[in-house]
């Protein structure tokens, strides 16, 4: 739920980093916190357990700058990834403007990724939000690990695409992240599908963190126009 | 609406809110009043400038209210329309406005909880009317910002990210 203040010419948007536990959501925010100048970001709030597992959420406000004369501020949130924190996870989704799903590329975390993605769909549906219609980006994190699944497998499991019926949207669109792949394409069955933008990352080194934030920010700002 | 609904407020809304809050501030003698929306964004603030990070405060306030809403449901209540946190010197009283906004009063021993509660109650009724009008307007007149879907906006974003 973006809030536009015409009096102070400010736009505030809420982004939520979702995904399985220990996948790198908090690491994404920590990297942003560490890299942007203190003038353009607020304090980072972490409601975490003693072992630094996110209990409720992490929060980081970032001033993106002035776009079209409006001061644009993004509120970045993470949710607790662990399955049993669903009640608090769902609360954070309230009023979300854009979602980044941080998937753990490790082969043995595939099940956890799938479960978390399903949980995201379910929680969004409970609020009456349609994940296929709001700004949504998938980040494949931990690409540097030797046990990382191939992108093809991750895409097939987590980002297989959703059908698009609107003829205006049925336009073959190459995927800028993965050469030879498509964001919008027609399947051999004749059905048109669209995929979420996906990016590779090694959040612990900062690789792909800002690219992900930029991709989702663009999508969110587009919805305001 | 595919996602969450957006809302916007104009200069005259901002002025009306500030006027009402300033009146409440005077009547209650609280230190500071804040309006925070349920997604954790600060809408207005009157009184002493808080010495803390207001954005962080707003996000925690929204989370506090949401968590308490769920607790209310668990014990068979529809909601807790107000919350009170008592400190040794500083206390805060939070009240729901139109299910979308939270009014927060920060106060010390210069006033009493009874007075704050009493005055906030009537202010909430007025604020509810004000916000319901604003949300109704947002429903029919969804905020559309000139040029945000276009190439120029995209270029500006690229520039901000240093491309």
Interface residues (C-beta under 8 A of the other chain):
Chain A: X1 X2 X3 X4 X5 X6 X7 X8 X11 X12 X14 X42 X43 X45 X47 X56 X57 X59 X61 X64 X65 X66 X67 X68 X70 X75 X77 X87 X88 X91 X92 X94 X95 X96 X97 X127 X129 X130 X133 X134 X135 X210 X213 X214 X217 X218 X221 X222 X223 X224 X225
Chain B: X2 X3 X4 X5 X6 X7 X8 X9 X10 X11 X13 X14 X15 X37 X38 X39 X40 X41 X43 X53 X55 X56 X59 X60 X63 X66 X67 X70 X143 X144 X145 X146 X147 X148 X149 X150 X152 X153 X154 X156 X157 X158 X160 X161
